């Protein structure tokens, strides 16, 4: 290898090393490495001065090519490191989101079961209350609308009374002896046939409390509550 080739290679190598070292030194904060590379570059510059002017351009071109290659390697390494870091961060976010979604699903299921149990207990309590209260009224030969409504207020849960009342208003206008000759429906809630109410008491034809008890149980069993029955009634004009 000639003196020119050796020196040209030395300059190119020194410059390339300087470039890579500068990237590494800056990234790591190593001042000594940076200083060493600068010294190496200075030595390369001295060697370049010894080369005849006609051949310096060729040597400089080789040096720039080495610099570009070193910079490309450094850039690829930095890009790979950034991509790996972004992937780890995204994986961590996905894991947190998945965990939160699973916890929310469990919480929603527990809340739904709790509501269902509460509603079931409320319906059971309403049925028990109706059964117990229906026998608390002394039999009379007749009852006024106000008296019948007072019975219903005692037997129907407070938050369901208005819905129960709405149905009775439409079905019988609170007439416990109301009868539909064409269908056979009878009583406050127009049970069809009226004899169904015998399951709540043998006096179903004359005792509004027995009719209220049967009607409340029917609404709870079929629609979940008097308000559920009233929602259905509004959509269909029957229940």
C-alpha positions in Angstrom: 0.0 0.0 0.0 1.5 3.4 -0.9 2.1 6.3 1.5 -0.8 8.2 0.0 -3.2 5.2 0.3 -2.1 4.6 3.9 -2.5 8.2 4.9 -5.8 8.5 3.0 -7.1 5.5 4.8 -5.9 6.9 8.1 -7.7 10.2 7.5 -10.9 8.5 6.5 -10.7 6.1 9.4 -9.9 8.8 11.9 -12.8 10.9 10.6 -15.2 8.0 10.8 -14.1 7.1 14.3 -14.5 10.8 15.3 -18.1 10.8 14.0 -19.1 7.6 15.7 -17.3 8.6 18.9 -19.0 11.9 18.8 -22.4 10.3 18.6 -21.6 7.8 21.4 -19.9 10.4 23.5 -22.8 12.9 23.3 -25.4 10.2 23.9 -23.6 9.0 27.0 -22.3 12.3 28.2 -18.7 11.1 28.1 -16.6 14.2 27.6 -13.3 12.4 27.6 -14.4 10.2 24.7 -15.4 13.3 22.8 -12.1 15.0 23.5 -10.2 11.9 22.4 -12.1 11.8 19.2 -11.4 15.4 18.5 -7.6 14.7 19.0 -7.9 11.8 16.5 -9.6 14.1 14.0 -6.8 16.6 14.5 -4.2 13.9 13.7 -6.2 13.0 10.6 -6.1 16.6 9.5 -2.3 16.7 9.9 -2.0 13.6 7.7 -4.2 15.2 5.1 -1.9 18.1 4.9 1.0 15.8 3.9 -0.9 14.5 0.9 -0.3 16.1 -2.5 -3.1 18.6 -3.4 -4.1 16.7 -6.5 -5.1 13.7 -4.4 -6.7 15.4 -1.4 -10.1 15.5 -3.0 -10.2 11.7 -3.4 -9.2 11.2 0.2 -11.8 13.7 1.4 -14.5 11.9 -0.6 -13.5 8.6 1.0 -13.6 10.3 4.4 -17.1 11.7 3.8 -18.4 8.3 2.7 -17.1 6.8 6.0 -18.7 9.6 7.9 -22.1 9.0 6.2 -21.9 5.3 6.9 -21.1 5.9 10.6 -23.9 8.4 10.9 -26.4 6.0 9.3 -25.4 3.2 11.7 -25.8 5.6 14.6 -29.2 6.8 13.3 -30.5 3.3 12.8 -29.4 2.3 16.3 -31.2 5.4 17.8 -34.4 4.7 15.8 -34.4 1.0 16.9 -34.0 2.1 20.5 -36.9 4.6 20.2 -39.2 2.0 18.6 -38.5 -0.5 21.3 -39.2 2.0 24.0 -42.5 3.1 22.3 -43.5 -0.6 22.0 -42.9 -1.2 25.7 -44.9 1.9 26.7 -47.8 0.9 24.4 -47.8 -2.6 25.8 -47.9 -1.3 29.4 -50.8 1.0 28.5 -52.7 -1.9 26.8 -52.2 -4.0 29.9 -53.5 -1.3 32.2 -56.6 -0.7 30.0 -57.3 -4.4 29.8 -57.1 -4.7 33.6 -59.4 -1.7 34.1 -61.9 -3.1 31.6 -62.0 -6.5 33.4 -62.4 -4.9 36.8 -65.3 -2.7 35.5 -67.0 -5.7 34.0 -66.8 -7.5 37.3 -68.1 -4.4 39.2 -71.0 -4.0 36.7 -72.0 -7.7 37.1 -71.9 -7.4 40.9 -74.1 -4.2 40.8 -76.6 -5.9 38.4 -76.9 -8.9 40.7 -77.3 -6.6 43.7 -80.1 -4.7 42.0 -81.8 -7.9 40.9 -81.7 -9.2 44.4 -83.0 -5.9 45.8 -85.9 -5.8 43.3 -86.8 -9.4 44.1 -86.8 -8.8 47.8 -89.0 -5.7 47.3 -91.5 -7.7 45.2 -91.6 -10.4 47.9 -92.1 -7.8 50.6 -94.9 -6.2 48.6 -96.6 -9.6 48.2 -96.2 -10.4 51.9 -97.5 -7.0 52.9 -100.5 -7.3 50.6 -101.4 -10.7 52.0 -101.0 -9.5 55.6 -102.9 -6.3 55.2 -105.9 -7.6 53.3 -107.2 -9.3 56.5 -106.8 -6.2 58.6 -110.0 -4.6 57.4 -113.3 -5.4 59.0 -115.9 -6.5 56.5 -118.5 -4.0 55.5 -121.7 -4.2 53.6 -120.4 -1.5 51.2 -117.4 0.8 50.7 -117.0 4.3 49.3 -114.3 5.2 46.8 -112.4 7.0 49.5 -112.5 3.9 51.7 -111.3 1.7 48.9 -108.5 4.1 48.1 -107.5 4.2 51.8 -107.2 0.4 51.8 -105.0 0.5 48.7 -102.7 3.1 50.2 -102.1 0.8 53.1 -101.6 -2.3 51.0 -99.6 -1.0 48.0 -96.0 0.2 48.5 -95.8 4.0 48.5 -93.6 4.3 45.4 -96.0 2.0 43.5 -99.3 3.4 44.6 -99.7 6.0 41.8 -99.1 3.4 39.1 -101.6 1.0 40.8 -104.1 3.9 41.1 -103.7 4.8 37.4 -104.6 1.3 36.3 -107.6 1.1 38.7 -108.8 4.5 37.4 -108.8 3.2 33.9 -110.2 -0.3 34.6 -113.0 0.4 37.1 -112.8 4.0 38.4 -112.4 2.5 41.8 -115.7 0.6 41.7 -115.1 -2.7 43.4 -118.3 -4.1 41.9 -117.6 -3.0 38.3 -118.5 -5.8 35.9 -117.9 -6.2 32.1 -120.9 -8.2 30.8 -119.2 -8.9 27.5 -115.9 -10.3 28.8 -116.7 -11.3 32.3 -114.0 -9.1 33.8 -114.8 -8.0 37.4 -113.7 -5.7 40.2 -111.2 -2.9 40.8 -108.6 -4.4 38.6 -111.0 -6.1 36.2 -109.7 -9.6 36.7 -110.6 -11.9 33.7 -112.5 -13.9 34.7 -113.3 -12.4 38.1 -113.3 -15.8 39.7 -109.5 -15.7 39.5 -109.5 -13.5 42.6 -110.8 -16.4 44.6 -107.1 -17.4 45.1 -106.9 -14.3 47.4 -110.1 -14.8 49.3 -113.5 -16.3 49.0 -115.1 -12.8 49.4 -113.5 -11.5 46.2 -116.9 -10.3 44.9 -117.6 -8.0 47.9 -114.3 -7.2 49.6 -112.1 -4.6 47.9 -109.2 -5.5 50.1 -109.2 -9.0 48.6 -109.3 -7.6 45.1 -106.5 -5.2 45.9 -104.4 -8.1 47.2 -105.0 -10.2 44.2 -104.4 -7.3 41.8 -101.1 -6.3 43.5 -99.9 -9.9 43.4 -100.8 -10.2 39.7 -98.9 -7.1 38.8 -95.9 -8.1 40.7 -95.8 -11.6 39.3 -96.4 -10.7 35.7 -94.8 -7.3 35.3 -92.4 -7.0 38.3 -94.4 -4.2 40.0 -97.5 -2.0 39.5 -95.3 0.5 37.7 -94.2 -2.2 35.3 -97.8 -3.1 34.7 -98.7 0.6 34.1 -95.9 0.9 31.5 -97.4 -2.0 29.7 -100.9 -0.7 30.0 -99.9 2.6 28.4 -98.4 0.9 25.4 -101.3 -1.6 24.9 -104.4 -0.2 26.7 -104.6 -3.5 28.7 -102.4 -5.5 31.0 
